[in-house]
Amino acid sequence: MISREDVDHAAMLARLGLTEAEKQLLQTQLSSILEYMQALSQVDTSGIPPTAQVIPLRNVFRADEPATSLSVEDVLSNAPDREDDFFRFPPVFE
């Protein structure tokens, strides 16, 4: 079973402000997860080849083909502020 100190440490690392009831619930849930993982580690997987992906991968991207782009005027037509042919933004760093 996961200790209360482990729950407090994990909550601190994740910057979670948990109530006592939430900490108790999290301790129970994390303990259940770890028990399940222990049960899975006992399964014989010697006949299963190591894989990085369990389903076949396929490319879902379209072909990269050159096309005409918008003109500078079309791109900047709705810009709230511009300077010449560029978007103008307030400074991020002073």
C-alpha positions in Angstrom: 0.0 0.0 0.0 1.2 3.5 -0.8 2.1 5.6 2.2 0.5 8.9 3.2 3.9 10.5 2.9 4.2 9.3 -0.7 0.8 10.9 -1.4 1.8 14.1 0.2 5.1 14.1 -1.8 3.3 13.5 -5.1 0.7 16.2 -4.3 3.5 18.6 -3.5 5.4 17.8 -6.8 2.2 18.2 -8.8 1.3 21.4 -6.9 -2.1 20.0 -5.9 -3.8 21.5 -2.9 -5.7 18.4 -1.6 -8.0 18.2 1.3 -7.6 15.4 3.8 -10.5 13.5 2.2 -8.9 13.8 -1.3 -5.6 12.6 0.1 -7.2 9.6 1.6 -9.0 8.8 -1.7 -5.8 9.3 -3.7 -4.0 7.0 -1.4 -6.6 4.3 -1.9 -6.7 4.8 -5.7 -2.9 4.8 -6.1 -2.6 1.7 -4.0 -5.2 -0.1 -6.2 -3.3 0.9 -9.3 0.0 -0.4 -7.9 -1.7 -3.7 -6.9 -3.1 -4.1 -10.4 0.4 -3.4 -11.9 1.9 -6.1 -9.6 -0.8 -8.6 -10.9 0.1 -7.7 -14.5 3.8 -8.2 -13.8 3.1 -11.9 -13.0 1.6 -12.6 -16.5 3.8 -14.8 -18.7 4.8 -12.7 -21.7 7.7 -14.8 -22.8 6.0 -15.8 -26.1 5.1 -12.3 -27.0 7.7 -10.3 -29.0 8.7 -6.9 -27.7 6.8 -4.2 -29.6 6.8 -0.4 -29.4 3.4 -0.1 -31.0 0.6 -2.5 -30.6 -1.4 -1.4 -33.7 0.0 -0.8 -37.2 1.0 2.8 -37.9 -0.1 4.6 -41.0 0.6 8.1 -42.3 -2.5 10.3 -41.9 -1.0 13.4 -43.4 -1.7 14.6 -46.9 1.1 14.9 -49.5 3.1 18.1 -49.2 2.5 19.8 -52.5 3.3 23.4 -53.2 0.4 25.7 -53.7 -0.2 29.5 -54.1 -0.2 31.4 -50.9 -2.1 34.5 -49.8 -0.8 37.9 -50.7 0.6 40.1 -47.9 -2.4 42.4 -48.1 -4.8 39.5 -47.7 -2.9 38.1 -44.7 -2.7 41.5 -43.0 -6.2 42.7 -43.9 -7.6 41.8 -40.5 -4.5 42.5 -38.4 -5.3 44.7 -35.4 -2.0 46.5 -35.8 0.7 46.4 -38.5 3.9 48.0 -39.5 4.7 47.9 -43.2 4.4 44.3 -44.2 4.5 42.8 -40.7 2.2 42.2 -37.7 2.9 44.6 -34.9 2.7 43.3 -31.3 3.2 45.0 -28.0 6.7 44.3 -26.6 7.0 41.1 -24.6 10.2 42.2 -22.8 10.9 45.7 -21.7 
